């Protein structure tokens, strides 16, 4: 009763075969679905909708000239670019960990028919009952369907290589209204020592992370020092700054610092140089030097609220405001087996800190990345956090060892408009240096919670 059955509107477009990955799963026949039935079953609990587009389209960009951007509410993202990049022995679990249920009818949609077919074929080979929908543009172009679409509030912060290429070509891609921009490759070291700048996007400059931070805590430098360093690179509050990095945490930390300082339009290019090159775009090895600027345009910091700098300040907020500390560190760091750094003496965590996922070491944030090297869907991270006792309405402070890795989930919370999220810059390094604050060493916590992202 109340369930719409698909009958004459379905057309068989595949045939039953044996799954190549296992001997026990029979590949289901792939069917197509009409626009009418696609629309009518959006709220039907027997169906699940799979968006196979890239992050930028899913987040809100009007890719392929659709009228209304964003994704179908409650849809699950499984990008076609994942195909061929997941260990075949782990595919079934990796896909189910995204939230897919083989008991439900699976509708796969995209504006690109090739993408739809790739994902539909993969899911059918694993035993899912799949329906392809190749008319998504028509659905998204209809204003009557806007109520069923979700765009992240700050979707423009994460951009594709194509978006960057369009700006370089003198075009005005969606959300870009400026006439002044600069592209920076972000990594540690001066230009001649920065390994990741040896090959870079043509016309890009190098941004040394030392320009925004210094030891021994590795917090932000003084406002005056940062202003001087930004002006030297030609960075002002009104210039659009596009950043990318082969070290995700470095790029996102600089993104956070620039926003704290007052740069109004900062974009992060998703996928780094690898994605740029895979798109066939031009690189160079010549070092570029930006023209210095003289006026930043606003007082630094324009957004001091983006930063909780020191351990005592965050400890007061934990005590008086119910702030939850969320550790974006490896499991070995969280359980006190290692400090993670040769210059951080003590191991452990601030008392009461909650594990928020990261990677295997201080050098990676693999829990936050997809098989194609792009940023993971934020909702998947929020679901992991919920399993750790972190609710959507909680006031949280994200931290790591020295303020790099936590910049990745902080970016996600800004992208999606998640409120009450702080960036604790000092991290474990500052907390352990204080010496007066309570510490947990949780060596008896067992194994790391499942990040639901095992594809290698």
Secondary structure, 3 states (H helix, E strand, C coil): CCCCCCCCCCEECCCCEECCCCCCCEECCCEECCHHHHHHCCCCCCEEEEECCCHHHHHCCCHHHCCCCCEECCCEECCHHHCCCCCCCCHHHHHHHCCCCCCCEEEEECCCHHHHHHHHHHHHHCCCEEEEECCHHHHHHCHHHHHHEECCCCHHHEECHHHHHHHHCCCCCCCCCCCCEEEEEEECCCCCCCHHHCCEECCCEEEEHHHCEECCCCEECCHHHHHHHHHHCCCCCCCEEEEECCCHHHHHHHHHHHHHHCCCCEEEECCHHHHHHHCCCCEECCCCCCCCCCCCCCCCCCCHHHCECCHHHHHHHHHHHCCEEEECCCHHHHCCCCCCCCCCCCCCEECCCEECCCCCCCCCCHHHECCCCCECCHHHHHHHHHHCCCCCCCCEEEECCCCCCHHHHHHHHHHHCCCCEEEECCHHHHHHHHCCCCEECCCCCCCCCCCCCCCC
